[in-house]
Amino acid sequence: MKKYYAFASALLFASLIGCQEKEDPIIEEPNFGETESEWIRLALWNENSKLGMLNPISEDFAQPDLSAFSATSANYVTSSGRYIVSIERAEGNVRFFDSGLENHSDHGHAYAPKWLSATAVAPLPTHFSSTSGNVIIFNDGDGSITLARESNMEAPGFSPTVISDLGNGVHHGAATWLKGNKLAVTFKDEGTTGTLPQRVKLLGLTGDLIAENAEVSVTGIHGDASNGDFAVFGGTEGVIVAGSDDQIKLIPNPSPLQSTSGNWMGTIKANDNINKFYGYASQQGIFEIDPVVNTIKPIFLSNNINTYFLSADGGYLIVQTKDNVVKVFETSSGNELASKTVIEAENVSARIGGEEWEHYRIMSEENPVLTASENFLYVLDVDKTKIHVRNLKTLNTVAVMDAPSGTVNLARIGFQTK
């Protein structure tokens, strides 16, 4: 009898092995509710520009009784994930919205959301940058810079600082923060035609000159990003890199990049947690910039890119094409992890138009229908009734939730604890 059971067991084991060899393996996705950070929220705006906050794990939704955002404002999430900076360019106003999500590294606190009472006023606030809790806005109307520190925003009497009279000329420029409390700022050459600047200088917080390099200039600069150690500025002949070590250098364009329209990188993106930067040229694609070894290499060559952005902590680069293919690249290796057609995502390329610098400016804004935590991609579907959650490593759908009635766009706020 024992021999019979042993023989039957052997047959059963062999049959199971045979089935496994013939069938595709089943890959179980990580449980969404257990792997997403409990401090991630989705900021959702409705058709009246009123903001609500959705907890994607519990699907609890709350819309605070607060004044609406401006219908024409550009809204950006700060590097901590707590604040939303609302830039009303034509009106010359910058407002600060506090989500109430406070990060204490291994845990968090949730306070009531609110508008901060302080407003920054300067002509044509345009370019936004946020690094290590330092918010920098370049004001096109007079070349001034608005500085706001997240650590001060909850203090009584908080007021953003506007640094003026820099001698950099009125232009469509950019600025950002570097360690050592230095500001990397664009300067326009006197007498040069056009709206774009040609140089970058390092300034102190009072506008005093710290460093410049007269040998580094380009025909036009647009876009920048910083990780605190380096600030990278997009330029026609290459990228200008300003370091916290006071060095300013040019990394020239490699092929296929050129100084002609659409062939140079005019949008730059970065994250405080990674050393690589990602530049976009409308006719060429997305390139990885390494300011340590002075290299620029292609990540995804295409003239069909609709949008691109980094995950919350910078581990992944997400690209959406105009035909709604979403690709995910691992920033540590540059490898493509996943590529899928995401038909529920609206094609927003219609918002891109006008002059070349305007195209690059809009590419720097938050995507209205795609956003990401560090583990998941959130997609607002075309009819704005559902939000699809996809695993960033596979792009497989792991959850679908109802979008509150009237939702028109979304953004990820909050922070990672998992």
Secondary structure, DSSP 8 states (H G I E B T S, - for coil): -HHHHHHHHHHHHHHHHHHHHHS--------HHHHS-TTEEEEEEETT--EEEE-TTT--EE--S-----TT-EEEE-TTSSEEEEEETTTTEEEEEE--EEE-SS-EEE---EEEEEEEE-SSEEEEEEETTEEEEEETTTTEEEEEEGGGTTSTT---EEE---S--SSS--EEEETTTEEEEEE--TT--SS---EEEEE-TTS-EEE--TT---S-EEEEEE-SSEEEEEESSEEEEEETTS-EEEEE--TT--SSTTSS--EEE--TT-S-EEEEETTTEEEEEETTTTEEEEEEE-S-EEEEEE-TTSSEEEEEETT-EEEEEETTT--EEEEEE-TTS---GGG--SSHHHHHHHHTS--SSEEE-SSEEEEE-TTSSEEEEEETTT--EEEEEE--TTEEEEEEEE----
